[in-house]
Amino acid sequence: MFLREKVLKALANPPRIFYVPYSLALINFFVWFLLFIVLMIVFVLLTGTVPMWLPLVFLGVLSLCHTILGFYSKKDSQIAQMIFSGFYLFRQKIPKRLIS
């Protein structure tokens, strides 16, 4: 019985990075990092320099989004699984009435 409780506890509490499920935290970081790189390239092409405030804006927005994800995942600990199952259904071309 003890092993079953451990398995259920692991399923109910996914691994987290600063209160956000691991997969959502990684996706959040990579999305904002790619946006940061794109903005840096655009600024270099347009002005020839990188503005000094760009890294601070990147860190601020990244922290804000991570905090918002933390609040949502505290309400519903399985939010990452719900998001990824929606992506899976969308890729499988399941009709919209089944997704929602």
DSSP file (Angstrom, degrees, kcal/mol; ACC not computed):
  #  RESIDUE AA STRUCTURE BP1 BP2  ACC     N-H-->O    O-->H-N    N-H-->O    O-->H-N    TCO  KAPPA ALPHA  PHI   PSI    X-CA   Y-CA   Z-CA
    1    1 A M     >        0   0    0      0, 0.0     4,-1.8     0, 0.0     5,-0.1   0.000 360.0 360.0 360.0 -32.1    0.0    0.0    0.0
    2    2 A F  H  >  +     0   0    0      1,-0.2     4,-1.7     2,-0.2     5,-0.1   0.893 360.0  51.7 -64.6 -39.9    2.9    2.3    0.7
    3    3 A L  H  > S+     0   0    0      1,-0.2     4,-2.2     2,-0.2    -1,-0.2   0.887 107.2  53.1 -64.1 -39.4    4.2    2.1   -2.9
    4    4 A R  H  > S+     0   0    0      1,-0.2     4,-2.5     2,-0.2    -1,-0.2   0.898 107.2  51.6 -63.2 -40.4    0.8    3.0   -4.3
    5    5 A E  H  X S+     0   0    0     -4,-1.8     4,-2.3     1,-0.2    -1,-0.2   0.886 108.7  51.5 -63.9 -38.3    0.6    6.1   -2.1
    6    6 A K  H  X S+     0   0    0     -4,-1.7     4,-2.2     2,-0.2    -2,-0.2   0.915 110.6  48.1 -64.3 -42.4    4.0    7.2   -3.4
    7    7 A V  H  X S+     0   0    0     -4,-2.2     4,-2.0     2,-0.2    -2,-0.2   0.927 113.0  47.2 -64.8 -44.9    2.9    6.7   -7.0
    8    8 A L  H  X S+     0   0    0     -4,-2.5     4,-2.2     1,-0.2    -1,-0.2   0.883 111.5  51.2 -64.9 -38.0   -0.3    8.7   -6.5
    9    9 A K  H  X S+     0   0    0     -4,-2.3     4,-1.8     1,-0.2    -1,-0.2   0.893 109.3  50.7 -66.3 -38.5    1.6   11.5   -4.7
   10   10 A A  H  < S+     0   0    0     -4,-2.2    -2,-0.2     1,-0.2    -1,-0.2   0.873 112.6  46.8 -66.7 -36.3    4.1   11.7   -7.5
   11   11 A L  H  < S+     0   0    0     -4,-2.0    -2,-0.2     1,-0.2    -1,-0.2   0.871 113.7  47.5 -71.7 -36.5    1.2   12.0  -10.1
   12   12 A A  H  < S+     0   0    0     -4,-2.2    -2,-0.2     1,-0.2    -1,-0.2   0.777 116.7  44.0 -76.2 -26.3   -0.7   14.5   -8.0
   13   13 A N  S  < S-     0   0    0     -4,-1.8    -1,-0.2    -5,-0.2     3,-0.1  -0.810  80.1-161.6-122.1  89.1    2.4   16.7   -7.4
   14   14 A P        -     0   0    0      0, 0.0    -3,-0.1     0, 0.0    -2,-0.0  -0.247  38.5 -82.1 -66.2 158.5    4.4   17.1  -10.6
   15   15 A P        -     0   0    0      0, 0.0     7,-2.6     0, 0.0     2,-0.3  -0.323  56.2-157.9 -61.0 144.5    8.1   18.3  -10.4
   16   16 A R  E     -A   21   0A   0      5,-0.3     2,-0.5     6,-0.1    -3,-0.0  -0.900  25.1-153.3-130.2 153.0    8.3   22.0  -10.0
   17   17 A I  E >  S-A   20   0A   0      3,-3.0     3,-1.3    -2,-0.3     8,-0.0  -0.968  91.7 -22.8-121.1 110.6   10.8   24.9  -10.6
   18   18 A F  T 3  S-     0   0    0     -2,-0.5    -1,-0.1     1,-0.2    52,-0.1   0.937 129.2 -47.5  49.3  55.0    9.9   27.8   -8.2
   19   19 A Y  T 3  S+     0   0    0      1,-0.2    -1,-0.2    54,-0.0    54,-0.1   0.447 119.3 105.2  72.4   4.8    6.3   26.6   -7.8
   20   20 A V  E <  S-A   17   0A   0     -3,-1.3    -3,-3.0    53,-0.1    -1,-0.2  -0.938  82.5 -98.6-114.5 137.0    5.7   26.1  -11.6
   21   21 A P  E  >  -A   16   0A   0      0, 0.0     4,-2.4     0, 0.0    -5,-0.3  -0.228  36.5-117.2 -53.4 142.3    5.5   22.7  -13.2
   22   22 A Y  H  > S+     0   0    0     -7,-2.6     4,-2.2     1,-0.2     5,-0.2   0.860 110.3  48.4 -51.4 -48.6    8.8   21.8  -14.8
   23   23 A S  H  > S+     0   0    0     -8,-0.2     4,-2.3     1,-0.2    -1,-0.2   0.907 113.0  47.4 -65.6 -41.5    7.5   21.6  -18.4
   24   24 A L  H  > S+     0   0    0     -3,-0.2     4,-2.6     1,-0.2    -1,-0.2   0.883 110.6  52.7 -67.1 -36.6    5.7   24.9  -18.2
   25   25 A A  H  X S+     0   0    0     -4,-2.4     4,-2.2     2,-0.2    -2,-0.2   0.908 111.1  46.6 -65.0 -41.2    8.7   26.6  -16.7
   26   26 A L  H  X S+     0   0    0     -4,-2.2     4,-2.7    -5,-0.2     5,-0.2   0.918 113.2  48.2 -67.1 -42.6   11.0   25.4  -19.5
   27   27 A I  H  X S+     0   0    0     -4,-2.3     4,-2.5     2,-0.2     5,-0.2   0.921 111.2  51.4 -63.1 -43.0    8.5   26.4  -22.2
   28   28 A N  H  X S+     0   0    0     -4,-2.6     4,-2.1     1,-0.2     5,-0.2   0.930 112.3  46.3 -58.3 -46.7    8.1   29.8  -20.6
   29   29 A F  H  X S+     0   0    0     -4,-2.2     4,-2.5     1,-0.2    -2,-0.2   0.938 113.8  47.0 -63.9 -46.6   11.9   30.3  -20.5
   30   30 A F  H  X S+     0   0    0     -4,-2.7     4,-2.4     2,-0.2     5,-0.2   0.879 111.3  51.1 -66.5 -37.6   12.5   29.2  -24.1
   31   31 A V  H  X S+     0   0    0     -4,-2.5     4,-2.0    -5,-0.2    -1,-0.2   0.946 115.3  41.5 -63.7 -47.3    9.6   31.3  -25.6
   32   32 A W  H  X S+     0   0    0     -4,-2.1     4,-2.2    -5,-0.2    -2,-0.2   0.837 113.4  54.0 -71.7 -31.2   10.8   34.4  -23.9
   33   33 A F  H  X S+     0   0    0     -4,-2.5     4,-2.3    -5,-0.2    -1,-0.2   0.922 109.5  47.4 -67.2 -42.9   14.5   33.6  -24.7
   34   34 A L  H  X S+     0   0    0     -4,-2.4     4,-2.4     1,-0.2    -2,-0.2   0.903 112.2  50.1 -63.6 -40.0   13.7   33.2  -28.4
   35   35 A L  H  X S+     0   0    0     -4,-2.0     4,-2.7     2,-0.2    -1,-0.2   0.896 109.3  52.3 -63.4 -39.4   11.7   36.5  -28.3
   36   36 A F  H  X S+     0   0    0     -4,-2.2     4,-2.4     2,-0.2    -2,-0.2   0.916 110.0  48.0 -60.8 -44.8   14.7   38.2  -26.6
   37   37 A I  H  X S+     0   0    0     -4,-2.3     4,-2.4     2,-0.2    -2,-0.2   0.916 112.1  49.4 -63.7 -43.4   17.0   36.9  -29.4
   38   38 A V  H  X S+     0   0    0     -4,-2.4     4,-2.5     1,-0.2    -2,-0.2   0.929 112.2  48.0 -62.0 -45.4   14.6   38.1  -32.1
   39   39 A L  H  X S+     0   0    0     -4,-2.7     4,-2.6     1,-0.2    -1,-0.2   0.892 110.6  51.7 -63.1 -38.8   14.3   41.5  -30.5
   40   40 A M  H  X S+     0   0    0     -4,-2.4     4,-2.3     2,-0.2    -1,-0.2   0.919 110.8  47.4 -64.7 -42.1   18.1   41.8  -30.1
   41   41 A I  H  X S+     0   0    0     -4,-2.4     4,-2.5     2,-0.2    -2,-0.2   0.911 111.9  50.6 -64.9 -41.7   18.6   41.0  -33.8
   42   42 A V  H  X S+     0   0    0     -4,-2.5     4,-2.4     1,-0.2     5,-0.2   0.927 111.6  47.5 -62.1 -45.0   15.9   43.5  -34.9
   43   43 A F  H  X>S+     0   0    0     -4,-2.6     4,-2.9     1,-0.2     5,-0.9   0.893 112.2  49.6 -65.0 -38.3   17.5   46.2  -32.8
   44   44 A V  H  X5S+     0   0    0     -4,-2.3     4,-0.9     3,-0.2    -1,-0.2   0.911 113.4  46.2 -66.6 -40.7   21.0   45.5  -34.1
   45   45 A L  H  <5S+     0   0    0     -4,-2.5    -2,-0.2    -5,-0.2    -1,-0.2   0.884 120.8  38.1 -68.8 -37.0   19.7   45.5  -37.7
   46   46 A L  H  <5S+     0   0    0     -4,-2.4    -2,-0.2    -5,-0.2    -3,-0.2   0.916 136.2  12.7 -81.0 -44.6   17.7   48.8  -37.2
   47   47 A T  H  <5S-     0   0    0     -4,-2.9    -3,-0.2     2,-0.3    -2,-0.1   0.666  89.7-123.8-111.0 -19.9   20.0   50.8  -35.0
   48   48 A G  S  <<S+     0   0    0     -5,-0.9     2,-0.3    -4,-0.9    -4,-0.2   0.341  84.5  70.9  90.8  -8.2   23.4   49.0  -35.0
   49   49 A T  S    S-     0   0    0     -6,-0.6    -2,-0.3    -9,-0.0    -1,-0.3  -0.908  79.1-118.7-135.6 164.3   23.4   48.6  -31.2
   50   50 A V        -     0   0    0     -2,-0.3   -10,-0.1    -3,-0.1    -9,-0.0  -0.916  37.3-118.8-102.3 126.3   21.6   46.7  -28.5
   51   51 A P    >   -     0   0    0      0, 0.0     3,-1.0     0, 0.0    -8,-0.0  -0.339  13.4-131.0 -65.8 145.9   19.8   48.9  -26.0
   52   52 A M  T 3  S+     0   0    0      1,-0.2     4,-0.4     2,-0.1    -2,-0.0   0.748 103.8  57.8 -68.1 -24.1   20.9   48.6  -22.4
   53   53 A W  T 3> S+     0   0    0      1,-0.2     4,-2.3     2,-0.1    -1,-0.2   0.610  82.2  86.4 -84.5 -11.3   17.4   48.1  -21.1
   54   54 A L  H <> S+     0   0    0     -3,-1.0     4,-2.3     1,-0.2    -1,-0.2   0.902  88.4  47.2 -61.2 -45.5   16.6   45.0  -23.3
   55   55 A P  H  > S+     0   0    0      0, 0.0     4,-2.5     0, 0.0    -1,-0.2   0.878 112.2  51.7 -63.9 -34.4   18.0   42.4  -20.8
   56   56 A L  H  > S+     0   0    0     -4,-0.4     4,-2.4     2,-0.2    -2,-0.2   0.905 110.1  48.0 -67.7 -40.2   16.2   44.0  -17.9
   57   57 A V  H  X S+     0   0    0     -4,-2.3     4,-2.7     2,-0.2     5,-0.3   0.912 111.1  52.5 -64.1 -41.7   12.9   44.0  -19.8
   58   58 A F  H  X S+     0   0    0     -4,-2.3     4,-2.3    -5,-0.2    -2,-0.2   0.940 112.3  43.9 -58.7 -49.0   13.5   40.3  -20.7
   59   59 A L  H  X S+     0   0    0     -4,-2.5     4,-2.3     2,-0.2    -1,-0.2   0.882 114.2  50.8 -65.8 -37.9   14.1   39.4  -17.0
   60   60 A G  H  X S+     0   0    0     -4,-2.4     4,-2.4     2,-0.2    -2,-0.2   0.939 113.5  42.7 -65.2 -47.2   11.2   41.4  -15.8
   61   61 A V  H  X S+     0   0    0     -4,-2.7     4,-2.6     2,-0.2     5,-0.2   0.890 114.1  52.3 -67.4 -39.2    8.7   39.9  -18.3
   62   62 A L  H  X S+     0   0    0     -4,-2.3     4,-2.1    -5,-0.3    -1,-0.2   0.919 112.0  46.0 -61.8 -43.9   10.1   36.4  -17.7
   63   63 A S  H  X S+     0   0    0     -4,-2.3     4,-2.3     2,-0.2    -2,-0.2   0.900 112.4  50.9 -66.0 -41.0    9.7   36.8  -14.0
   64   64 A L  H  X S+     0   0    0     -4,-2.4     4,-2.3     2,-0.2    -2,-0.2   0.934 112.1  45.7 -63.0 -46.5    6.2   38.2  -14.4
   65   65 A C  H  X S+     0   0    0     -4,-2.6     4,-2.5     1,-0.2    -1,-0.2   0.880 111.9  52.2 -64.9 -37.4    5.0   35.3  -16.6
   66   66 A H  H  X S+     0   0    0     -4,-2.1     4,-2.0    -5,-0.2    -1,-0.2   0.893 109.7  49.6 -65.3 -39.0    6.6   32.8  -14.2
   67   67 A T  H  X S+     0   0    0     -4,-2.3     4,-2.1     2,-0.2    -2,-0.2   0.914 110.6  49.4 -64.8 -43.3    4.8   34.3  -11.3
   68   68 A I  H  X S+     0   0    0     -4,-2.3     4,-2.2     1,-0.2    -2,-0.2   0.918 111.4  49.1 -62.5 -43.6    1.5   34.2  -13.2
   69   69 A L  H  X S+     0   0    0     -4,-2.5     4,-2.6     1,-0.2    -1,-0.2   0.872 108.6  55.1 -62.7 -35.7    2.1   30.5  -14.1
   70   70 A G  H  X S+     0   0    0     -4,-2.0     4,-1.4     2,-0.2    -2,-0.2   0.907 108.0  47.7 -63.5 -42.1    2.9   29.9  -10.4
   71   71 A F  H  X S+     0   0    0     -4,-2.1     4,-1.4     2,-0.2    -2,-0.2   0.914 114.4  46.3 -65.8 -42.3   -0.5   31.3   -9.3
   72   72 A Y  H  X S+     0   0    0     -4,-2.2     4,-2.2     1,-0.2    -2,-0.2   0.897 112.5  49.5 -66.9 -39.2   -2.4   29.3  -11.9
   73   73 A S  H  < S+     0   0    0     -4,-2.6    -1,-0.2     1,-0.2    -2,-0.2   0.746 105.2  58.4 -74.8 -20.7   -0.5   26.1  -11.1
   74   74 A K  H  < S+     0   0    0     -4,-1.4     3,-0.3    -5,-0.2    -1,-0.2   0.876 109.4  44.8 -71.5 -36.4   -1.2   26.6   -7.4
   75   75 A K  H  < S+     0   0    0     -4,-1.4     2,-0.5     1,-0.3    -2,-0.2   0.918 131.9  19.6 -68.9 -44.0   -4.9   26.6   -8.1
   76   76 A D    ><  -     0   0    0     -4,-2.2     3,-1.3    -5,-0.1    -1,-0.3  -0.913  65.6-169.2-133.2 104.4   -4.7   23.6  -10.4
   77   77 A S  T 3  S+     0   0    0     -2,-0.5     3,-0.3    -3,-0.3     4,-0.1   0.664  86.3  57.4 -71.1 -15.2   -1.6   21.4  -10.1
   78   78 A Q  T 3>  +     0   0    0      1,-0.2     4,-1.8     2,-0.1    -1,-0.3   0.082  68.3 115.8-101.3  24.0   -2.4   19.5  -13.2
   79   79 A I  H <> S+     0   0    0     -3,-1.3     4,-2.3     1,-0.2    -1,-0.2   0.855  72.9  55.0 -63.4 -35.6   -2.4   22.5  -15.6
   80   80 A A  H  > S+     0   0    0     -3,-0.3     4,-2.5     1,-0.2     5,-0.2   0.922 107.8  48.8 -64.8 -42.7    0.6   21.3  -17.5
   81   81 A Q  H  > S+     0   0    0      1,-0.2     4,-2.1     2,-0.2    -1,-0.2   0.883 111.0  50.8 -64.8 -37.2   -1.0   18.0  -18.3
   82   82 A M  H  X S+     0   0    0     -4,-1.8     4,-1.8     2,-0.2    -1,-0.2   0.911 111.4  47.6 -66.1 -41.6   -4.2   19.7  -19.4
   83   83 A I  H  X S+     0   0    0     -4,-2.3     4,-2.0     1,-0.2    -2,-0.2   0.933 114.2  45.9 -65.1 -45.8   -2.3   22.1  -21.8
   84   84 A F  H  X S+     0   0    0     -4,-2.5     4,-2.2     1,-0.2    -1,-0.2   0.838 110.0  53.4 -70.6 -31.3   -0.3   19.3  -23.3
   85   85 A S  H  X S+     0   0    0     -4,-2.1     4,-2.4    -5,-0.2    -1,-0.2   0.874 108.0  52.0 -69.2 -34.1   -3.3   17.1  -23.8
   86   86 A G  H  X S+     0   0    0     -4,-1.8     4,-2.1     2,-0.2    -2,-0.2   0.905 109.8  48.8 -64.4 -41.4   -5.0   19.9  -25.6
   87   87 A F  H  X S+     0   0    0     -4,-2.0     4,-2.3     2,-0.2    -2,-0.2   0.902 110.7  51.4 -62.5 -40.8   -2.0   20.3  -27.9
   88   88 A Y  H  X S+     0   0    0     -4,-2.2     4,-1.7     1,-0.2    -2,-0.2   0.921 110.8  47.1 -63.4 -44.2   -2.0   16.5  -28.5
   89   89 A L  H  <>S+     0   0    0     -4,-2.4     5,-2.0     1,-0.2     4,-0.2   0.880 111.0  52.4 -65.3 -36.9   -5.7   16.6  -29.4
   90   90 A F  H ><5S+     0   0    0     -4,-2.1     3,-1.1     1,-0.2    -1,-0.2   0.897 109.1  49.5 -65.0 -40.0   -5.1   19.5  -31.7
   91   91 A R  H 3<5S+     0   0    0     -4,-2.3    -1,-0.2     1,-0.2    -2,-0.2   0.828 106.2  56.3 -67.6 -30.9   -2.3   17.7  -33.5
   92   92 A Q  T 3<5S-     0   0    0     -4,-1.7    -1,-0.2    -5,-0.2    -2,-0.2   0.466 112.1-122.2 -80.4   0.0   -4.5   14.7  -34.0
   93   93 A K  T < 5 +     0   0    0     -3,-1.1    -3,-0.2    -4,-0.2    -2,-0.1   0.878  48.2 170.6  59.4  41.6   -7.1   16.9  -35.8
   94   94 A I      < -     0   0    0     -5,-2.0    -1,-0.2     1,-0.1     5,-0.1  -0.623  43.8 -94.5 -76.9 140.5   -9.8   16.0  -33.3
   95   95 A P    >>  -     0   0    0      0, 0.0     3,-1.5     0, 0.0     4,-0.8  -0.175  31.6-116.4 -57.0 150.9  -12.9   18.2  -33.8
   96   96 A K  H 3> S+     0   0    0      1,-0.3     4,-1.7     2,-0.2     3,-0.5   0.801 110.0  66.8 -61.4 -31.1  -13.1   21.3  -31.6
   97   97 A R  H 34 S+     0   0    0      1,-0.2    -1,-0.3     2,-0.2    -3,-0.0   0.762 101.9  49.1 -66.0 -21.1  -16.2   20.1  -29.8
   98   98 A L  H <4 S+     0   0    0     -3,-1.5    -1,-0.2     2,-0.1    -2,-0.2   0.743 106.6  56.2 -85.8 -24.3  -14.2   17.3  -28.3
   99   99 A I  H  <        0   0    0     -4,-0.8    -2,-0.2    -3,-0.5    -3,-0.1   0.915 360.0 360.0 -74.6 -43.2  -11.4   19.6  -27.1
  100  100 A S     <        0   0    0     -4,-1.7    -1,-0.2   -14,-0.0    -2,-0.1   0.474 360.0 360.0 -88.9 360.0  -13.4   22.0  -25.0
